[in-house]
Amino acid sequence: MASKRAQEESSNNTGKGKKKRKSCGERAELCSAVEEEQLKTAVKEAWSLRTHYSQGDLELDCQPFPHCIIKNFLSSETFVENLQKELRALNFHEKSNDLYKFKQSDDLKKRKEPHIAGLREALFGRFRSWLGELLGVELEPTVDISCARYEYTDVLLCHDDELEGRRIAFILYLVPPWESSDGGTLDLYTTDSNYQPQRIVKSLVPSLNTLVFFEVSPVSFHQVSEVLSQDKCRLSLSGWFHGPSVERPPRYIEPPVLRSPHLPRDETVLLEWVNPLYLDISYQEHIQGEFEDTSEIQLKDFLREEKFREVSEALRLAQIQWMKRGPPNKRCYEVASVDSLPECVSACWELLRSESFFLLLSNFTGLHLHYLCPADDDDDDDDDENHDEEKMNKEQENTQDERATGSSTESSTSAAEKTSRKKELSTPVCSGELRRWSHGSYTLLHDGEAARAEYALDLVLPFGCKDWQSESGGFTCYVANEEDEELLTVYPEDNSLALVYRDKETLKFVKHVNHKSSCESAETSTCIGFHDFSFVYYE
């Protein structure tokens, strides 16, 4: 059998060498813009000079960073239609975290559907060669491509695509007729002198059979804006061509948030503002026991009802000065200028910074946020009893070290006492802000936050979120550093004080507030935004 097969192959090859391996894919013919040598030379020159160029279906724009748009990328409409059918038949998986929410297919590297395979071969074969010549860079044959479906409220927030080996990002749109009002645009950001994104200056509306590509660089910040259409699907193929990464400057480090010690206010402020239930010592002990078990608690109806209503009304009606907090690759929400707060809101702010409130938090949590909070001496005594032998060994080692170095026991003891006193006298501090959340608000996890993570007590006290729906976003998620697992989710609830103690390996983000938050039901009036006090306390 083997001999017969060899003879057949020999006769079919007509003596001109080995038979080429037949591709499993349908050949994807690319548009003439990619095939014409003269056009390629012109685009290459424009790319190197960072100048605008347009010819036929191809446009190169270098603002705010170099990107190229090729319309009618695939020359056959029939091929495009069949490609869409194959992609729609794939299995998609829900993807959701701080940065995005959409559905994604498995990696298409080994899919055998004829049109998917044909496009893959064209992209990472002929088109990759064309791109490499354009940039003057040797791109690797690495195949990195998947299919994404963005539907109502799906979004991909501001990022730069940075990952080792990624050189060129691309998107091929396979959408129905699309308008800017449908959302789902590819938004491009300007950057400041620290290479941080500032504002959107260009939005590309998806168009069937249009390919967009750009170089992954320190300034390539972009987003897929939220899809607002409730009946259209933004279907696209996207991925990266790999090659030597563009050199990056040192990562910008934001200045630390200002922390302040407590304000000198006595317990009168607690009696005036806080629900009497939470001032009962026995109930505080109950809260502390529960908090020590779970490291989190929500205290409902925390403020006196009349105080809560007064602050809520002031936040709704008062002329408060709001400022947007960014940059958008880290956060996007509004924060109030403390100087512009009306009297009752300012008084609530002072409550959360007051000495008596620090002590109340100590009683709720057992944390050392006030000098009157008892130290955990019992735990120390237990440790001493369990480690007598270890202590004796250490004392012997210290004695030997002192003899060798000539140091005195008195000086060692003195240094230890100074360290202990310094720790005991460390002043608890806090930082805080009054935030306004509305459609488009969010916070993201980022490297700077992870590097600065430390033990802290988070406090959030929301206002104006009655009837807020969790599907609208705006909730706070706690996650383990460098892991996808959600440890805790805190949903906004009127007059419910949320306390969460986090360690150095725990990070948090506020989920993107989506379009559902701004839609009013015909039956019920839905909350379209809310406010909260957000404070962080450090021992």
C-alpha positions in Angstrom: 0.0 0.0 0.0 2.8 2.4 0.9 4.5 1.7 -2.5 1.3 2.3 -4.4 0.6 5.6 -2.6 4.1 6.7 -3.4 3.6 6.0 -7.1 0.3 7.9 -7.2 1.9 10.9 -5.6 4.8 10.7 -8.0 2.5 10.7 -11.0 0.4 13.6 -9.7 3.5 15.7 -9.1 4.6 15.3 -12.7 8.2 15.1 -11.6 8.4 18.7 -10.4 9.2 18.0 -6.7 7.1 17.2 -3.6 3.4 17.9 -3.5 2.5 20.9 -1.4 0.5 20.1 1.7 -3.1 21.1 1.0 -4.5 23.8 3.3 -7.7 23.0 5.2 -8.9 26.6 4.7 -10.7 28.4 2.0 -8.3 30.9 0.5 -8.9 34.5 1.8 -8.3 37.0 -0.9 -7.2 40.4 0.6 -7.9 43.8 -0.9 -5.7 45.4 -3.5 -4.4 47.9 -0.8 -2.4 45.1 0.7 -1.2 43.8 -2.7 0.0 46.9 -4.5 3.7 47.4 -4.2 3.6 51.2 -4.9 0.9 51.7 -2.2 2.9 49.7 0.3 6.0 51.9 -0.3 3.9 55.1 0.3 2.4 53.8 3.5 5.8 52.7 4.8 7.2 56.1 4.3 4.2 57.8 5.9 4.4 55.5 8.9 8.1 56.2 9.4 7.5 60.0 9.2 4.3 59.8 11.3 2.3 61.6 8.7 -1.3 61.2 7.5 -1.8 59.1 4.3 -5.0 58.1 2.5 -5.5 56.2 -0.7 -8.6 54.3 -1.8 -9.7 52.0 1.0 -6.6 52.6 3.2 -6.1 55.4 5.6 -3.2 56.0 7.9 -3.6 58.5 10.8 -1.0 59.2 13.4 -3.1 61.1 15.8 -3.3 60.5 18.7 -1.0 57.5 17.9 -0.3 55.7 14.6 -3.2 53.5 13.4 -4.3 52.3 10.0 -7.9 51.6 8.7 -8.4 49.3 5.8 -12.0 49.1 4.4 -13.2 46.1 2.4 -10.2 44.1 3.8 -11.5 40.8 2.4 -12.2 41.1 -1.3 -15.0 38.5 -1.4 -18.4 39.3 0.1 -19.3 35.6 0.0 -16.2 34.8 2.1 -17.2 37.4 4.7 -20.7 36.0 5.0 -19.5 32.5 5.4 -16.9 33.6 7.9 -19.6 35.3 10.0 -21.7 32.1 10.0 -18.7 30.0 11.2 -17.9 32.5 14.0 -21.5 32.8 15.2 -21.6 29.0 15.6 -18.6 29.0 18.0 -18.9 28.5 21.7 -18.5 31.8 23.6 -17.6 32.4 27.2 -18.6 35.2 29.4 -15.6 37.4 30.4 -16.0 39.9 33.2 -13.6 41.7 35.6 -12.6 45.2 36.4 -11.5 46.0 32.9 -14.1 44.4 30.6 -17.4 42.6 30.1 -18.1 40.7 26.9 -18.2 37.2 25.4 -15.1 35.6 23.9 -14.5 32.4 21.8 -11.7 30.0 22.5 -8.4 30.6 20.8 -8.8 30.2 17.0 -5.3 29.0 16.5 -6.3 25.5 15.5 -9.9 25.9 14.4 -10.5 23.9 11.2 -13.6 25.7 9.8 -12.6 26.5 6.2 -13.2 30.3 6.3 -11.7 30.8 9.8 -8.7 28.7 8.8 -8.4 30.6 5.5 -8.4 34.0 7.2 -6.0 32.9 9.8 -3.5 31.8 7.1 -3.9 35.1 5.3 -3.5 37.2 8.4 -0.5 35.5 9.8 1.1 34.7 6.4 0.8 37.3 3.6 -0.6 40.2 5.8 2.1 39.6 8.5 4.8 39.9 5.8 3.2 43.1 4.5 3.1 44.5 8.0 6.7 43.5 8.8 7.9 45.4 5.7 5.8 48.4 6.5 7.3 48.7 10.0 10.8 47.5 9.1 10.4 44.8 11.9 10.5 41.1 11.7 7.2 39.8 13.1 7.0 36.4 14.6 4.7 33.7 13.1 2.9 33.4 16.5 -0.8 33.1 16.0 -2.8 35.1 18.5 -6.4 35.5 17.5 -9.9 35.1 19.0 -13.5 36.2 18.3 -15.4 38.6 20.6 -19.1 39.4 20.9 -20.1 42.7 22.5 -23.8 43.0 23.3 -25.8 45.5 25.3 -23.7 47.1 28.2 -20.6 45.1 27.2 -17.4 47.2 27.4 -13.6 47.2 27.3 -12.2 50.1 29.4 -9.1 52.2 28.9 -5.8 50.2 28.5 -2.7 50.1 26.3 -2.5 46.4 25.3 1.0 46.2 26.9 2.2 42.6 27.2 5.6 41.2 26.5 5.9 40.3 22.8 2.9 42.2 21.5 3.9 44.5 18.7 0.8 45.2 16.5 -2.9 44.9 17.6 -5.6 44.4 15.1 -9.4 44.2 14.9 -11.5 43.0 12.0 -15.2 44.0 12.3 -17.9 41.7 11.2 -20.9 43.8 12.3 -24.4 44.6 11.0 -25.0 48.2 9.8 -23.6 50.3 12.8 -24.0 53.8 14.0 -22.1 55.8 16.6 -25.3 55.9 18.7 -25.0 52.1 19.0 -21.8 52.5 21.1 -19.0 49.9 20.7 -16.7 52.5 19.1 -12.9 52.1 19.3 -11.9 55.2 21.3 -8.4 56.5 21.1 -6.8 58.6 23.9 -4.2 61.4 24.1 -1.5 61.1 26.7 0.3 63.6 28.9 4.0 64.0 29.6 3.9 61.0 32.0 2.4 58.7 29.3 -0.9 58.7 31.1 -4.1 58.8 29.1 -6.1 62.0 29.2 -9.1 62.2 26.9 -10.7 60.6 23.9 -9.9 62.5 20.7 -11.0 60.0 18.1 -13.7 57.3 17.9 -13.8 54.7 15.2 -17.3 53.4 14.4 -17.3 49.6 13.6 -18.0 48.8 9.9 -18.4 45.5 8.2 -15.2 44.0 6.7 -13.0 46.9 8.0 -9.7 46.1 9.6 -7.9 48.4 12.1 -4.4 48.0 13.3 -2.0 50.0 15.5 1.4 49.6 17.2 1.3 48.6 20.8 3.3 51.4 22.6 3.5 53.5 25.7 0.8 55.8 24.3 -1.6 53.3 22.6 -4.4 53.8 25.1 -7.8 52.9 23.8 -11.1 51.4 24.8 -14.2 49.8 23.3 -17.0 52.0 24.4 -20.1 50.4 26.0 -22.5 48.9 23.5 -25.8 50.8 23.8 -27.8 49.0 21.2 -30.1 46.4 22.7 -30.6 44.4 19.5 -27.2 44.4 17.7 -24.1 42.3 18.2 -20.7 43.8 17.7 -18.9 40.7 16.3 -15.2 41.0 15.7 -11.9 39.1 15.3 -9.0 40.5 17.2 -5.5 39.6 18.2 -1.8 40.6 18.0 1.2 40.2 15.8 4.2 39.5 18.0 7.7 40.9 17.7 10.2 43.0 19.5 8.4 45.3 22.0 8.6 49.1 21.7 10.9 50.5 24.3 9.0 51.8 27.3 9.9 54.6 29.7 9.9 53.9 33.5 6.4 53.4 34.8 4.8 56.6 36.2 4.1 56.4 40.0 1.3 58.6 41.2 1.9 60.7 44.3 0.4 59.1 47.4 -3.0 60.2 48.7 -2.8 62.6 51.6 -3.5 61.0 55.0 -4.6 62.9 58.1 -5.0 62.2 61.8 -8.4 62.4 63.5 -10.1 65.7 64.2 -10.5 66.6 67.9 -14.3 66.0 68.3 -15.8 64.4 71.4 -18.6 61.8 71.7 -21.3 64.5 71.3 -20.9 64.2 67.5 -21.7 60.5 67.7 -24.8 61.1 69.8 -26.0 63.6 67.3 -25.4 61.5 64.1 -25.2 57.8 64.8 -28.1 55.4 65.3 -28.2 54.8 69.2 -28.2 51.0 68.6 -24.6 51.2 67.4 -23.5 53.2 70.5 -24.6 50.4 72.9 -21.4 48.8 74.3 -22.8 45.3 74.3 -23.9 45.6 70.7 -20.5 46.9 69.7 -19.0 43.8 71.3 -21.4 41.7 69.2 -20.3 43.6 66.0 -16.7 43.1 66.8 -17.1 39.4 67.3 -18.8 39.1 63.9 -16.2 41.4 62.2 -13.2 39.4 63.6 -14.7 36.2 62.1 -15.2 37.6 58.6 -13.2 40.9 58.3 -16.2 42.6 56.9 -19.6 43.8 58.0 -22.5 46.1 56.9 -24.3 48.2 59.5 -27.7 49.0 58.2 -29.5 52.3 59.2 -26.2 53.5 60.5 -27.0 57.3 60.7 -30.1 58.7 62.5 -32.9 58.8 60.0 -33.3 62.6 60.1 -29.6 63.1 59.5 -29.5 60.7 56.6 -32.5 62.4 54.9 -30.9 65.8 55.4 -27.6 64.8 53.8 -29.3 62.9 51.0 -31.4 66.0 50.1 -28.4 68.3 50.3 -26.4 66.0 47.9 -29.3 66.0 45.5 -29.9 69.8 45.5 -26.8 71.6 46.6 -24.4 73.4 44.3 -21.4 71.2 45.1 -18.3 71.5 43.0 -17.5 68.1 41.4 -14.2 67.2 39.7 -13.5 64.2 37.6 -10.8 61.8 38.9 -8.6 60.0 36.5 -6.5 59.0 34.7 -9.0 56.7 32.8 -6.6 53.7 32.9 -7.0 53.7 36.7 -10.3 55.4 37.5 -13.2 57.5 36.3 -15.6 59.1 38.7 -16.4 62.5 40.3 -15.1 63.7 43.7 -16.5 66.7 45.6 -14.4 69.7 46.6 -14.6 69.7 50.4 -14.7 73.5 50.4 -17.9 73.5 48.5 -19.9 71.1 50.7 -23.1 72.4 52.3 -23.1 72.6 56.1 -24.8 69.2 56.9 -22.6 67.3 54.4 -19.5 68.9 55.8 -20.6 67.9 59.3 -21.0 64.3 58.1 -17.5 64.5 56.6 -16.2 65.7 60.0 -18.0 62.9 61.8 -16.1 60.3 59.8 -12.8 62.0 60.6 -13.5 62.7 64.3 -11.6 61.2 67.2 -14.7 59.7 68.7 -15.5 58.0 65.4 -12.0 56.5 65.3 -12.7 55.0 68.7 -16.1 53.8 67.6 -14.4 52.0 64.7 -11.9 50.5 67.1 -14.8 49.1 69.1 -16.5 47.7 66.0 -13.4 46.0 64.6 -10.8 45.5 67.3 -8.3 47.4 65.3 -5.9 49.9 67.1 -7.4 53.1 65.7 -7.4 54.9 69.0 -5.0 55.0 72.0 -7.9 53.9 74.3 -8.3 50.7 72.3 -6.9 47.8 74.4 -3.8 46.0 73.0 -4.0 42.3 72.3 -1.8 41.4 75.4 -3.5 38.0 75.9 -2.3 36.8 72.5 1.2 38.0 73.3 1.1 36.1 76.6 0.0 32.9 74.9 2.8 33.2 72.4 5.3 33.7 75.3 4.2 30.6 77.1 4.3 28.5 73.9 7.8 29.6 73.0 9.8 29.6 76.2 12.4 27.3 74.8 12.8 29.4 71.7 13.3 32.6 73.8 15.9 30.9 75.9 17.8 29.9 72.8 17.6 33.5 71.5 18.9 34.8 74.8 21.9 32.5 74.7 22.6 33.6 71.1 22.3 37.3 72.2 24.7 36.8 75.0 27.3 35.2 72.7 26.8 38.0 70.2 27.3 40.7 72.9 30.6 39.1 74.0 31.8 38.9 70.4 30.9 42.5 69.6 31.3 44.2 73.0 27.8 45.5 72.9 25.9 45.9 76.1 22.6 44.3 77.2 21.5 47.7 78.3 21.9 49.3 74.8 20.0 46.4 73.2 17.2 46.7 75.6 17.1 50.4 75.1 16.8 50.1 71.3 14.0 47.5 71.7 12.1 49.8 74.1 12.4 52.7 71.7 11.0 50.6 68.9 8.2 49.4 71.0 7.3 52.9 72.2 7.4 54.2 68.6 5.0 51.5 67.6 2.7 52.2 70.5 2.7 55.9 69.8 2.1 55.6 66.0 -0.8 57.8 65.1 -3.8 56.2 63.3 -4.6 58.2 60.1 -7.3 58.2 57.4 -7.9 59.5 53.9 -11.3 60.1 52.4 -13.5 61.6 49.7 -17.1 62.2 48.8 -17.7 60.5 45.4 -20.5 60.7 42.8 -21.2 57.7 40.7 -23.2 57.8 37.4 -23.2 56.1 34.0 -19.6 55.5 32.9 -18.0 55.6 36.3 -15.5 52.9 37.4 -12.2 52.2 39.1 -9.6 49.7 37.8 -6.9 47.5 39.3 -3.5 48.7 38.4 0.2 47.9 39.1 0.7 51.0 41.3 -2.1 50.0 43.6 -0.7 46.5 44.0 2.8 47.8 44.8 1.4 50.1 47.5 -1.1 47.6 49.0 -1.1 47.5 52.8 -3.3 46.6 55.8 -6.2 49.0 55.9 -9.9 49.4 56.9 -12.2 50.5 54.1 -15.4 52.4 54.9 -18.2 53.2 52.4 -21.4 55.0 53.3 -23.8 55.4 50.3 -26.6 58.0 49.8 -29.3 58.1 47.1 -29.1 54.5 45.9 -32.6 53.3 46.7 -33.8 50.8 44.1 -30.2 50.6 42.7 -29.9 47.4 40.6 -26.8 45.3 40.9 -26.9 44.6 37.2 -26.2 48.4 36.7 -22.7 48.0 38.2 -21.3 50.4 40.8 -20.6 47.7 43.3 -17.2 47.2 45.0 -15.3 43.9 44.4 -12.4 42.6 46.5 -10.0 40.3 44.8 -6.7 38.5 45.6 -3.7 40.1 43.9 -2.8 38.5 40.6 -5.9 36.2 40.8 -9.3 36.3 39.2 -11.1 35.0 42.2 -13.6 37.5 43.8 -13.3 37.4 47.6 -16.1 39.7 48.4 -18.7 42.0 46.7 -20.2 45.0 48.5 -23.3 46.4 46.9 -24.4 50.0 47.5 -27.3 50.3 49.9 -28.7 53.5 51.4 -27.5 54.3 54.9 -25.6 51.0 55.2 -22.1 51.5 56.5 -19.8 48.9 54.9 -16.5 48.1 56.7 -13.9 45.8 55.1 -10.5 45.0 56.5 -8.0 44.1 53.7 -4.4 42.8 53.8 -1.5 43.5 51.5 -2.6 40.8 49.0 -6.2 42.1 48.6 -7.2 44.7 46.0 -10.5 46.3 45.2 -12.3 48.0 42.3 -15.7 49.5 41.5 -17.5 47.8 38.6 -18.3 50.0 35.6 -21.7 51.7 35.9 -23.4 50.8 32.7 -26.3 52.1 30.6 -28.9 50.3 32.6 -28.3 52.8 35.4 -29.7 55.6 33.2 -32.7 53.8 31.9 -36.1 54.5 33.6 -38.6 51.7 33.7 -42.1 52.5 32.6 -43.3 51.0 35.9 -40.7 52.2 38.4 -38.4 55.1 38.6 -34.9 53.7 38.7 -32.0 55.4 40.5 -29.6 56.8 37.9 -26.7 57.6 40.2 -25.7 57.8 43.8 -23.1 59.3 46.2 -20.9 57.8 48.8 -18.4 58.7 51.5 -15.3 56.6 50.9 -12.7 56.5 53.7 -9.6 54.4 54.4 -8.3 54.0 58.0 -4.8 52.9 58.9 -3.6 51.8 62.3 
